[in-house]
Amino acid sequence: MVEVSCNLCGMEDSAPVSAGNGVRFVRCGNCGLVYLKSRPAETELRRLYAGYHQREGKTGDTWSAFMRDVFRETAGLLGSPGRGTGTGRLLDVGCAFGDFVALMRERGWRAEGVDPSPVVTAAAARRGIPVRTGTVEDFDAPPCSFEAVTMFYVLEHLADPMGALRKVFRLLSPGGTLLVRVPHTTPVVRMLGSAGIGASLYDPPFHLYDFSPAVLRRMLEETGFADARTFPGRTTRPAGLGALSATLFFGALARGCYAASGGRFLLPGVSKTTIAVKPAGRPEADG
C-alpha cells in the first residue's frame, strides 16, 4: 500500500472523513480535497481495472443502459462539431465499451476513446469504434488536437487527477471544452457514518477521490481552465428497482432545487456535471 498526500495542494494536513475495514478516507485541511490516504500501487490499480466493467455480472449492454441518459444530455450540450476551432475531434477518456464515442460519431464528430481495460477496448474495436487501450497520461497525440474532451466518472479513479487535467488541457485546442462528471459521495458518507457503512460507499480501491463542486472548480482553475459551471444533469440508470428509484428521485430533486434557486443550489450527495473551457489564445505549454 502507498501513503499519499493531497493531490491538489500537496499538504499532509488531513482529517479523517470515514474509516472501516482498513479503508481510510481523509479531507485535506488546506484545500478540502477528499481522498483515500492509503491505496494500492498504481501498477496494481491498473491490474484491477482489467475486470472493472465486468463486476457483478455487468456487460456492455448494462453499461449502455446505465449511461444512456447522461450520454444523450452531453451530446446535446456539445452540439455540432466545428463551432470553435473547427477540428471536430473529441476524446472520451475512460470510454469503456465506446458507446459515447459511437454516439458522437453518428452526430458528425471525429470521436475516439481511451480506456485502461483491454477487455472493453477489444469489445469496442469489434464494433468498429476507434478506441485505444491505455490512460490519458499515456495518450499519444499532439498538443491542441481536440475540440472537446469528456470524462464520465473517471477523475475519481485516477491516481493523479491533477496530472490528468494538465494533460487534457494540453490536448485541447484553445476554446476547446472539457466536460467532467463525478460523484459527490462525502455528504452521504457523513450522514450514514454512524451506521458503520460510510467508507464502503466510496467503492475503494476503485474510487480514490471524492470531489465537491468547489474543490473541482479550484482544480480546473489551477490547471488553466476558465468559465467552469456545475449542474446536476441527467442521472444514470442503475439496474434494480430500488437503486433506480432512488437515483431517479434524488436526481429529479437535485435538478428541481437547482432550477428553483436560479442555479445557485447544488444538492449535496448526488453526481454532478462540470463544463469548463480552455481559454482562447492559451498555448499548450500553459498546461
N, C-alpha and C positions, 0 to 999 in steps of 0.2 A: 504494500500500500504506500501511496505517496501523500505527504502532507503538503498543502498548498496555501499560499497567501491570496489576498484579494486580487482578482484578475483585472479589476478596473483601476484601482489606485495603488496597489502593491502593499498596502498596510497589513500588518499582522494582528492588529487590534480587532477582535471579533467577540461576539457574544452568542451563546447557543440559542437556536430557534427551536430545534426539535432533535431528539436523540432516541435511539432504540435499536436493539439488535445489532449493535456495533456501527450504526449509521449516525453521523453527526453533521447536521446542517447548522451553519452559523451565519450571522449577519455582520457585515463589516461595520465597525463603529465609526468609520470615517465617511464612507460613501453610501452605505446601505445595501450593497450587493449581497444577496443570499447565495451561499454556495456550500457544496459538500466538502468538508475540510480534509477528510482522508479518503482517498479513492484509488482504484486500480491504476497501474501504469498505463500510459497511452497505448502501448502495443497490446496490452490485454483488453483495453476498451475496444480497439478495432476488431479483435478476435470475437468479442461478444456480439458485435453488430452484424456478424455474418448471418446470424439466425434471428436477428431482432424482429423482422417483419413476419416471422412465422410463429411467434409466441402465441400460445393459447389457441392454436389452430387457425390463425388468420391466413388469408390468401390474398391474391391480387384483387379479386372481386370484393373482399371485405374492406380493403383499404380504399378502393374506388368509391364504395358506398359511404365509407366513413368521412371522406374528404370532399364529397361531391359538392355540397352547398358552398363550402369555403372556396373551392376552385372556381366555381361559376361566378361568385361575387368578385373574386380577384380579377378574373378575365374581364368583367365589366369595368372594374376600376382602372385597369391598364389600357383598355380601349384598343384602338388600332395601332399597329406599329408605324414607326417613322414620324411620329409627331414632333420629336425633338431633334436628335442628331440624324435621323433617317437610316440608322443601321438596321433596325428591325430585329436585332438579335436579343435573345432573352436566355438567361441561365437560371435553371431551377436547382438550387443547392439542396441536397438531400431528397432527390427526386423520387426515391422508392421505385415503384413499378412504372413510372413515367407518365401517369395519367394527365398531370397538368401540362407536361411538355406536349403531349398529343393534342390536348385541347387548344393550346395556344398556336400550334402549327396549323390546326384547322382554321384559326382566325387570322392567319396570314403572318404570324411571327416566325422568324428563323430561330426556333426554340431548341434548346438541348438541355441535358441534365447531367448531374454528377451525384454519385452516392457511394459510400464505402462498402456496401454489401454486394458481393459478386452475384449472389442469388437473385436479387431484384434487378440488377442491371442486365443480367443474362435474360431474365424474363422480358424486360423492356425491349432488348435488342431483337428477341424473337418476334416481336410485334412490329419491328421496323422503326422503333423510336430511338433517336440518336442520344445515347447516354454514355457516360464514361464511368469506370469504376475508380473511386478514389475520394479524396476530400477536397474541399475548396482551397485549403492551404497548398495542396499539391497540384492544383489545376493549372495546366499549361496553356496560357493564352496571352496575347499581347495586352498591354495596358489599354484602357478605353475601348475594349472590344464589345461591350454590351450596352444596350439601351435600357435594359431592366434586369434586375436580379431578384429572385424570390427565395425565401427561406421559411418554409412551413414547419413549425415545430422542430427546428434544427438547432437554434442557438443554445438552447438549454442542454444539449447533448455534447457540446464541443469542449474539449479541454482548455482551449484558448479562444474564447469568444471575441475578445478584443483583436487578437491577431486575425481572426476570420473576417471581422468587419473591415479591418485595414486592407486585407486582400480584395474584398468585394469593392471597396472604394476605388482601388487601382483598376479593377476590371471594368468598372462603369465609365461610360463616356460622360463628359460634362453635361449636366442637365438630365442625366440618367436617374432612374427611380429604383430604390430598394424597398421591397415590401417584406416585412418580418411578422410572423405570427408566433406567439409564445404563450404558454400557460402562465398563470399567476396564482400559484398554489399556496403561498405562505399564509394569506388570511384564513384559509380553510384549515390549514395545519394548526394555526394558533387557536382557532375555535374548538378543534377536536383534540387538542393536545392532551387534555385531561383524560380522554378515553384510551390513551396509550397507543394510538394508531397514526399519529401525526407524521412521523418520519417516513412511513411506508407510502404515504400519498405522493411523495416526491418521485417515486419509482426509481430509487437508486439501484445499481450504479449507472443506469442509463441517463437519468437526469442529474446533471452536475451543478446546475444553477437554477435560480428562480428569479424572474425579473419583474419588479414593479414598473409601471409606466414611467415614473420619474427617473429611475436608475437607467432604464433602457434609453431614454432620451439623452441622458448625460453621456452614455457610451457612444451614441451616434454623433453627438456634438463634438466629443473629443476626437472622434475618428475623422471629422471634417464634414459630416452631413449637415444639411440645413432643412428648415421647414418641416420638421418631424411632427406628425399628428397621429394620435392614437384613438382608436374607436373599438367598440365591441365586435362588430362584424357578425357574419353568419356563423352558426355553430357546426361542429362535427356531428356525425350521426352514429354513435356507438351501437353495437349490437346489444340486444337485451332490452326488454320493455322498460325496466326500472331505470337503467342508465340513460336510455334515450329520453324518457320522460323528464328526468331531472335536468339533462343537458338542454333540452328544448325550453323548459320552463325558465331556468336561470338565464339562458341566452336571451329569451324574449324580455325578461325583466331588465337585463343589462341594457338592451337596446332601448327599451322604454324609458329608463332613467336617464340615459344619455340624451335622448331626444327631448325629454321634458325639461332637462336642465340646460338646453341650448348647447350641448356638447361639453359641459363643464364637469359632469359627474360620471366617473367610471366605476362601475360596481366592482368591489374587490372580489377576488377569488375566481373570476372567470377569465378564459383566454381572451386575448386582445390582439388586434392587428395594428401595426405601426408602419406608416409610409414616410420615407424621407428621400431627399433629393441631393445628388452631388452637384454643388453649385457650378453654374456655367463659368468657364474660364479657369477652373481648378485643375492643374495638371496632375498626372498620376503620382508624381513624386510627393505631393502634399499628403498622400495617404500614409 
